[in-house]
Structures are given as C-alpha cells and as structure tokens.
C-alpha cells in the first residue's frame, strides 16, 4: 500500500498535477526570458530547487505570532525597522494592498473625509469604498511628452485641506508605477501644520532611502504611515510587503495593529515572512555594493539611451519633482510602435517587461539584475530605426476625477444596464474601469462618464492595453445605473 507521503511525492513529480505541474508550467512560460519586471529578486537570489515544506509552519511554541509578536517575529521586524529607519515595521504577507486597506482605515474612521491623489492604486479606492469615505481628489498634472501623471503639487494639497479642514488624512502614491516621486517632505509639512497625518503608498519604492544614489524615501521625508512592496525592487518573494511608521508619527500604532488583524490573514506564511527577514539580512550585508552596481548599470543604460534614434526614455519633465531612474519608461512612437508592440518586440528579443500602457512600455530594474542585462536591452533598442510613418501623438491614457453623482456604494447597489461606450456620456458608472497594470481607475462607480474618460479609454483600447471592469467585467460596453435620472 502506498503511503500518503509516497502519493504526495508522485503527484509532485507528475506534470500537470499538484505543485510540480504548476511549477513546471511557470518555468516553461518564463524559460529563456530575462525579467524586466517584478519581483525584484529576478529569480537569482534564492535557490531555484525545492519548496520550503520543512519550515512552512504555523503558530506553535517557538515560532511566535505575527499578530501578537513577542519572539522571533518581533526580533525580525525590529531588524527590518532598523534597516529602514522606522520606529516600527509590520511584515505584510497579503501584499501592499493589505497595508493600504488597514493603514487608511486606521487613519480614517468610517464615513470620514480624506484628501487623496487621483492616481492612487485601486486598493486606495477600495479602502474608500469599504469605509464609505468622502474623498476629495487631487489630480496631479500630466507630463506632456509621455502622457503620465506627474508629481502631486504641495500647493494642491494645501488647497484641498483648506477646503476640507476636517479631513482625517492625506493619501498619495510616491513613486508612481512610472517612477514619479512627489515632494513628500513639503507635503508632510503642510499636513502636520494642520495636525493631519500623511499616508504614502510607496509600494514601488521600497529601495528608496536605502542608498544616497537614489531619491530619499517617504519615511525620512516625514510621512506618518508608509507601505512598501519589498518584492517589487528588492530580493523578497512576491506578496511580501512592509508597513512602517517613523519616529514622531501622529498615526495610532495600536489602531494600525488592530486593522491589520482585520485585513491580513490570521495564517501568515512563514516562508514569506522568512523572505522579508532574509531580504533585510541580505541588504544589511550587501546594500552598499549592490546599490553601487545598480547605479553603474543604470548610468550605462541612460548614457546609451542618449544615442537611441527611435526610442525615448523618460527622465522626468514638467510637473515632475523627482524621477526614480530604476524605472525605465520607454516610448518607441518614432519607430511606429505602441507600448504593447514595443513590449512584444522586446519579448521576441528575450526581454519580458513589466507593463505596456498606451504609447509607453515599462521595464523595472532592481538590485538583482545581471551585470549585462541593461546593456543588452540598450543594444536591442538601438537596432530600432525611425519609421517612415511614426506613430501619431496619442492622447494621454490617464484622466482625473469625473463629476460625482452619488457614492460608490450607492452606485454599486443600484440596478444597472450595459451601455455602449459611445452612448454612455453623462450616464453614471456602476463599475470601476482601469488598465492593469498599473491599476489606477479611469472611472469609479458613482461618477458620470465624461469626455476625459472616453478619451483615455479610446487611447488605451487603440494601443492594445488590457482593460478591466470591476465588477461585471468589460467588453465594448460599460455598466451604468438605470436610475441615474433620480440622482441629484
């Protein structure tokens, strides 16, 4: 008779079943491709063989409890806090999404008013939906050459707080998916002069502040709550993230812990938590040399980029406070290629990018890239020649807040119908629509369909971007409330 362990071993080694089947499928999917996308370990740091069954444990004596840490997990999180310069750090195994939901709820009780940048990740909008928050949106300026959102202007935050003096917090994303960094220090000063905490989604900037070769991070700039995705640019496993508060934070850390108990799993993965501690230890030992090497790789790439005849590389511009040059935002419009077409061209040449959206494609680099990866990327881009007919200028694939007709919760609860996009102008959306990545909503439930949304939607559809509707999915129609005429 076969034992349970024998059956399990056979399943593990049988293609198409159990863990080995998925693992084999994933390995085939990425074979031969260089990852210019997350996770930041680039499949190079941890051993490729084996799964961590030996230390995939639960809360038993000696292993501590993430939600009431006083032993080995408390020690690990304290090590990470010291590395990042935080007063306290929480390990997150549900990604930055978990930290964003919990952090915002801790700062903004149900039904309260907040100020937030419109280019936040969808999880911020979901936090507002769950808490039925009254959000006063700030739409950052659009950088004209690449059509992406620029930095959040400090004066816009000040104006929004003047109009909403009872706001419980300010929420912004810095850096953005494209590496656009806002002046967090100036914004923090504005917030703190009014006693308002600042929440920064720094999911794409876990590396910031760890080396003077890159822009400083939000913690040192004075943000009260900072959430980072360690897995995006650092050597940590996918789904691992961090929530920090600095010394002097006006956030209530007891309430943050309580909300994490609500939004984060009560069965956290020890392999994921060990990955965060392992990332901390690797950086303690190697950060100086790794960041220096990363800086040198990027310097060579940007130097080579100056000679590219058919590809432009984003380095900042109007409305951009700082740019994290670890994010390579590329446009090959001069070669006649959309972002999706450029991504496909690079895929055919052995590079898998992080994102294609509108006219642009995004390559994510990290401390773990190989020494020659960006040199090879520059070589592939150099072989692209200007097209006889360059891609005509595309409308920016971003848009600000639409006219609010009702709350998100009311819009999601009302009866709705499918309306063709071209006939939807003025109707009230009953769903979110976004391109993923980056996951920034173009419209949210309760907003009226307007020209900006339709323009951005057309630009994205024309470029071949992946559009998602939530709920109900998305085809050539949008879900609209059928009782919109009753909404005042």
Secondary structure as GFF3:
##gff-version 3
##sequence-region A 1 488
A	DSSP	alpha_helix	4	12	.	.	.	ID=ss1
A	DSSP	alpha_helix	18	30	.	.	.	ID=ss2
A	DSSP	beta_strand	34	36	.	.	.	ID=ss3
A	DSSP	three_ten_helix	53	55	.	.	.	ID=ss4
A	DSSP	three_ten_helix	66	68	.	.	.	ID=ss5
A	DSSP	alpha_helix	72	84	.	.	.	ID=ss6
A	DSSP	beta_strand	88	92	.	.	.	ID=ss7
A	DSSP	alpha_helix	95	107	.	.	.	ID=ss8
A	DSSP	beta_strand	113	117	.	.	.	ID=ss9
A	DSSP	alpha_helix	122	130	.	.	.	ID=ss10
A	DSSP	beta_strand	134	138	.	.	.	ID=ss11
A	DSSP	beta_strand	142	143	.	.	.	ID=ss12
A	DSSP	beta_strand	148	149	.	.	.	ID=ss13
A	DSSP	alpha_helix	154	163	.	.	.	ID=ss14
A	DSSP	beta_strand	169	173	.	.	.	ID=ss15
A	DSSP	beta_strand	180	181	.	.	.	ID=ss16
A	DSSP	alpha_helix	184	193	.	.	.	ID=ss17
A	DSSP	beta_strand	197	201	.	.	.	ID=ss18
A	DSSP	three_ten_helix	203	205	.	.	.	ID=ss19
A	DSSP	alpha_helix	218	221	.	.	.	ID=ss20
A	DSSP	beta_strand	225	228	.	.	.	ID=ss21
A	DSSP	alpha_helix	230	233	.	.	.	ID=ss22
A	DSSP	beta_strand	241	245	.	.	.	ID=ss23
A	DSSP	alpha_helix	253	263	.	.	.	ID=ss24
A	DSSP	alpha_helix	270	305	.	.	.	ID=ss25
A	DSSP	beta_strand	312	313	.	.	.	ID=ss26
A	DSSP	beta_strand	322	323	.	.	.	ID=ss27
A	DSSP	beta_strand	327	331	.	.	.	ID=ss28
A	DSSP	three_ten_helix	333	335	.	.	.	ID=ss29
A	DSSP	alpha_helix	339	348	.	.	.	ID=ss30
A	DSSP	beta_strand	351	353	.	.	.	ID=ss31
A	DSSP	beta_strand	355	357	.	.	.	ID=ss32
A	DSSP	beta_strand	360	364	.	.	.	ID=ss33
A	DSSP	alpha_helix	373	382	.	.	.	ID=ss34
A	DSSP	alpha_helix	408	413	.	.	.	ID=ss35
A	DSSP	beta_strand	416	420	.	.	.	ID=ss36
A	DSSP	three_ten_helix	421	423	.	.	.	ID=ss37
A	DSSP	beta_strand	432	435	.	.	.	ID=ss38
A	DSSP	beta_strand	440	443	.	.	.	ID=ss39
A	DSSP	alpha_helix	451	463	.	.	.	ID=ss40
A	DSSP	beta_strand	467	470	.	.	.	ID=ss41
A	DSSP	beta_strand	477	481	.	.	.	ID=ss42
A	DSSP	three_ten_helix	484	486	.	.	.	ID=ss43
###
